[in-house]
């Protein structure tokens, strides 16, 4: 029988905050199964996901840092991004 974990158990397993689990599920980063209103996580799937993600996370973090540096150099602020999003959504 497969071991199934709750969000709290997965957070403990990954040594992260439980809110981090919910956020990453919402973003489609962590594989989850919805059972009614509750999320469940199959341990074997999480373990396979971790093997794949470990390298990808490092690449993503590097890309994010480079993007932030470029944005600062170009004078792009969070407020400018929010304003641009509002303008696009208003069209």
C-alpha positions as a printed Julia matrix, in Angstrom:
91×3 Matrix{Float64}:
   0.0    0.0     0.0
   1.27   3.45   -0.89
   2.05   5.89    1.86
  -0.1    9.01    1.59
   0.71  12.23    3.43
  -1.23  15.31    4.45
   0.11  18.79    3.71
   1.4   19.0     7.3
   3.17  15.65    7.02
   4.68  16.66    3.67
   5.85  19.97    5.14
   7.56  18.06    7.95
   9.05  15.6     5.45
  10.44  18.41    3.28
  11.32  20.57    6.3
   9.38  23.58    5.03
   6.44  25.61    6.27
   3.0   24.13    5.57
   1.99  27.34    3.77
   4.88  26.75    1.36
   3.3   23.42    0.45
  -0.09  25.0    -0.3
   1.51  27.81   -2.31
   3.56  25.44   -4.44
   0.56  23.17   -5.03
  -1.47  26.19   -6.15
   1.35  27.12   -8.56
   1.41  23.57   -9.91
   4.91  22.89   -8.61
   4.19  20.07   -6.15
   2.12  17.09   -7.36
  -0.98  16.58   -5.23
  -4.24  14.64   -5.22
  -7.41  16.38   -4.1
  -9.71  14.22   -1.97
 -12.81  16.26   -1.34
 -11.47  19.51    0.04
  -8.25  17.97    1.34
  -4.93  17.6    -0.45
  -2.99  14.37   -0.24
   0.5   13.53   -1.41
   1.75  10.08   -2.43
   5.2    9.6    -0.94
   6.6    7.64   -3.88
   5.49  10.36   -6.31
   6.95  13.07   -4.07
  10.25  11.17   -3.89
  10.4   10.9    -7.7
   9.45  14.57   -8.02
  12.27  15.52   -5.64
  14.8   13.68   -7.78
  13.72  15.62  -10.87
  13.18  18.96   -9.12
  16.45  19.11   -7.22
  18.39  20.13  -10.32
  15.58  22.2   -11.79
  15.12  24.24   -8.59
  18.75  25.32   -8.68
  18.43  26.38  -12.32
  15.2   28.24  -11.56
  16.73  30.08   -8.59
  19.7   31.12  -10.75
  17.35  32.38  -13.47
  15.25  34.26  -10.9
  18.32  35.96   -9.41
  19.58  36.96  -12.87
  16.14  38.33  -13.76
  16.03  40.37  -10.54
  19.5   41.79  -11.19
  18.57  42.68  -14.78
  15.32  44.28  -13.6
  17.14  46.44  -11.05
  19.71  47.51  -13.63
  16.92  48.42  -16.05
  15.06  50.4   -13.38
  12.1   48.03  -13.31
  10.29  48.17   -9.97
   7.46  46.1    -8.55
   5.21  49.14   -8.81
   6.0   49.52  -12.52
   5.17  45.88  -13.11
   1.87  46.18  -11.21
   0.97  49.29  -13.21
   1.77  47.55  -16.5
  -0.38  44.56  -15.5
  -3.29  46.88  -14.63
  -2.98  48.62  -17.99
  -2.96  45.35  -19.91
  -5.93  43.97  -17.97
  -7.88  47.18  -18.58
  -7.68  46.69  -22.37
